[in-house]
Each structure stands twice: as C-alpha cells, then as structure tokens.
Amino acid sequence: MLALKIKDITFKNPIMVASGTYGYGNEVSDFVNLSKFGAIITKSVTRNPREGNPPPRIFEVSSGMLNSIGLANLGVEKYIEEKIPYLNKIDTNIIINIAGTRIDDYVETLEMLEGADSKHIGYEINISCPNVKEGGMQFGVSPDMTKELTQELRKRTDKILIMKLSPNVTSIEEIGLASQDGGADAVSAINTVMGMSVDIKTKKPRLSTIMGGLSGPCIKPVALANIHKLFKTLDIPIIGIGGISNCDDVIEFMLTGSRFVELGTINYKYPNLVETLVDQLQSYLEEQSIDHIKNIVGDLMIENK
Ligand SMILES: Cc1cc2nc3c(=O)[nH]c(=O)nc-3n(C[C@H](O)[C@H](O)[C@H](O)COP(=O)(O)O)c2cc1C
C-alpha cells in the first residue's frame, strides 16, 4: 500500500513534483502521465507577475545545478485564468506554491486562489527562495515572521498548508516549530542551498546574480541531515526534498523521517521517472514484507543516540 494522508486528504503515493521543476504541468504533459504522482506542486506564483533575474540564471555543476530564476511567473490573476483550467483536469492532487515579499502579498494571493474555480487541495508556501533580493527568505530565516505568516494564512484556508523551509538557516528546527505552532499541516524541506561558481577564464561568476540556489544529487546529504533534525523535533508530517534521483533515494528519505518526497532537478534528466518509481516502491515493500509504506517513515536504526 502506497497511499498516505495529510489531514483528511489521501495521496495515492508519496511522490510529488517539486515546485519550479515542472512548470505548471502542461509543459510536460505530452510525455509524462501526471496522474501517476501523489501530487503536483506548481511553480511559485506571486501576487503580481515577475520577470525574474536576467540571464545567465542556470548553470550545471558537479552532481547538480545552480539557478537564480528569481521566481519568474505570470502572477496570480493570469494563473487563475490560464493555468487552473488545465490543472483541474489532472487526475491527482494539486498543491499551489505561493511566494511573496510581504505578508499581504501571500495573503492576497491565497485569498484570490481560495475564490477561484479550482480543485487544488492545498498550498505550499515558499519562505525559502534564495534568489530574490527582497523576498521570501526574510520569512524563512525568522521564527517570529514564519509563525506570523503561517497564522495569517491559516486563518484564511481549511486546505492543507505546507511551509517550505530553507537549509540556509542556523536552526531549521526553530523555523519548523514556528510553522507548526502557527498552524501548518506539514513542512517541506529543503529548498535550494546557497551556492556559487566562477568561470576562471573570464573571472566572472556563472550567474548574473553571483550567487544562486544549488540543487540536485550534491545536496542530498544536506537535505537528509535537515530532515533528521526536523523529524526529531516536529509532530506534523515532513515532505523531503533534495537531490532525489531513484527509488533508493526515496526510501532513504522516508527512513530519515519524510512521509512524502518531492522530485526536483531529476525532472530535467528523466521527466517520467515517477512512472517507474511507483512500481519500484511497491516491489520494495513486497520484497521486505512491509504492508504499508507508512511503516518505513522514520524507521531509522540508530545505535548510539
Ligand atoms: C530551476 C529551478 C526552479 C525552482 N523554482 C522554485 C519555485 O518556483 N518555488 C519553490 O518553492 N522552489 C523552487 N525550486 C526549488 C525546488 O522545488 C527544490 O526545493 C530544490 O531544487 C531541491 O530539490 P532537488 O535537488 O530535487 O532539485 C526550484 C528549483 C530549480 C532547480
């Protein structure tokens, strides 16, 4: 059995799409069966349209990539008009990722989505984007602001509320606790790790923003360490993200305490990985005589605690 719940919502399996790595779904629908996912999390949407950062804003590094997209998106009005009708047709749970620069931005965006003719079951709140000068991260590094934002959003929705956490903080546990205290139903972790690369011939940074967000297999150990810390501290479910590329990775994240996982950078290489992953997870359970996937969540053997 691969089906799992957050609150009263059932997900057919624990595999989700990580925000920003699949657009709004329609871009990849010709070659991926999107209904195979437990949930699709859409690219961050903001109150107003954003062009994002100037190029170059993507660079491949050893075992990963740097990006500084800067939350380029069409804004919530167009999102509702142009993207939701397609998302409504996909036979799986849809979670809308929201980003903002002030509490009011997040609140207005969420309120507009609450009023839309949309079947989405929840929100992932991006408080952890390292690629915009003025926004997002200021919430993600402050427990007080994280709690206040979570509370303001909680007041306005009964749908699932997930706070997406950054590894670029001193204590991810404090931010996780602030999310939980503010009323979040789950946290997702991690967003990208702050990184940089330099072209030694031109002596120029590879990204126009100098620094950017590192993702892919190279951040997997960072993600696992952060999830381990969160699992020891929180009661709400954790959605694990960071460099997941195959079925073994999914199991590793679940043993460490993730109830769900998100596939990010791997989508650029194998956009239809989910189709094999679901079968492989099922085979793993059968081989290990495990009845239900939930039984491996946090089942880490630690001898010297
Ligand atoms: C090109 C790119 C764009 C991204 N855009 C967003 C975004 O819009 N909102 C968000 O919350 N995370 C965004 N992310 C972060 C991913 O959702 C994910 O947290 C991160 O890449 C780590 O997972 P991975 O190593 O599997 O890619 C983006 C990542 C990449 C690589």
The ligand as an SDF file (V2000), in Angstrom:
LIG
                    3D

 31 33  0  0  0  0  0  0  0  0999 V2000
   15.1440   25.6630  -11.8740 C   0  0  0  0  0  0  0  0  0  0  0  0
   14.5390   25.5820  -10.5080 C   0  0  0  0  0  0  0  0  0  0  0  0
   13.4300   26.3820  -10.2010 C   0  0  0  0  0  0  0  0  0  0  0  0
   12.8600   26.3200   -8.9260 C   0  0  0  0  0  0  0  0  0  0  0  0
   11.7660   27.0970   -8.6590 N   0  0  0  0  0  0  0  0  0  0  0  0
   11.1690   27.0120   -7.4430 C   0  0  0  0  0  0  0  0  0  0  0  0
    9.9910   27.7620   -7.1660 C   0  0  0  0  0  0  0  0  0  0  0  0
    9.4490   28.4710   -8.0170 O   0  0  0  0  0  0  0  0  0  0  0  0
    9.4510   27.6490   -5.9120 N   0  0  0  0  0  0  0  0  0  0  0  0
    9.9770   26.8280   -4.9420 C   0  0  0  0  0  0  0  0  0  0  0  0
    9.4300   26.7590   -3.8320 O   0  0  0  0  0  0  0  0  0  0  0  0
   11.0790   26.0870   -5.2020 N   0  0  0  0  0  0  0  0  0  0  0  0
   11.6910   26.1540   -6.4060 C   0  0  0  0  0  0  0  0  0  0  0  0
   12.7930   25.3830   -6.6730 N   0  0  0  0  0  0  0  0  0  0  0  0
   13.3530   24.5070   -5.6160 C   0  0  0  0  0  0  0  0  0  0  0  0
   12.8920   23.0540   -5.7770 C   0  0  0  0  0  0  0  0  0  0  0  0
   11.4900   22.9410   -5.6500 O   0  0  0  0  0  0  0  0  0  0  0  0
   13.5900   22.1320   -4.7290 C   0  0  0  0  0  0  0  0  0  0  0  0
   13.2330   22.5560   -3.4280 O   0  0  0  0  0  0  0  0  0  0  0  0
   15.1080   22.1450   -4.8540 C   0  0  0  0  0  0  0  0  0  0  0  0
   15.5150   22.2000   -6.2030 O   0  0  0  0  0  0  0  0  0  0  0  0
   15.7630   20.9170   -4.1970 C   0  0  0  0  0  0  0  0  0  0  0  0
   15.3200   19.7180   -4.7780 O   0  0  0  0  0  0  0  0  0  0  0  0
   16.1310   18.9420   -5.9640 P   0  0  0  0  0  0  0  0  0  0  0  0
   17.5540   18.8270   -5.5020 O   0  0  0  0  0  0  0  0  0  0  0  0
   15.4460   17.6340   -6.1050 O   0  0  0  0  0  0  0  0  0  0  0  0
   16.0150   19.7960   -7.1680 O   0  0  0  0  0  0  0  0  0  0  0  0
   13.4020   25.4310   -7.9350 C   0  0  0  0  0  0  0  0  0  0  0  0
   14.4930   24.6200   -8.2730 C   0  0  0  0  0  0  0  0  0  0  0  0
   15.0620   24.6770   -9.5260 C   0  0  0  0  0  0  0  0  0  0  0  0
   16.2230   23.7790   -9.8410 C   0  0  0  0  0  0  0  0  0  0  0  0
  1  2  1  0
  2  3  1  0
  2 30  2  0
  3  4  2  0
  4  5  1  0
  4 28  1  0
  5  6  2  0
  6  7  1  0
  6 13  1  0
  7  8  2  0
  7  9  1  0
  9 10  1  0
 10 11  2  0
 10 12  1  0
 12 13  2  0
 13 14  1  0
 14 15  1  0
 14 28  1  0
 15 16  1  0
 16 17  1  0
 16 18  1  0
 18 19  1  0
 18 20  1  0
 20 21  1  0
 20 22  1  0
 22 23  1  0
 23 24  1  0
 24 25  2  0
 24 26  1  0
 24 27  1  0
 28 29  2  0
 29 30  1  0
 30 31  1  0
M  END
$$$$
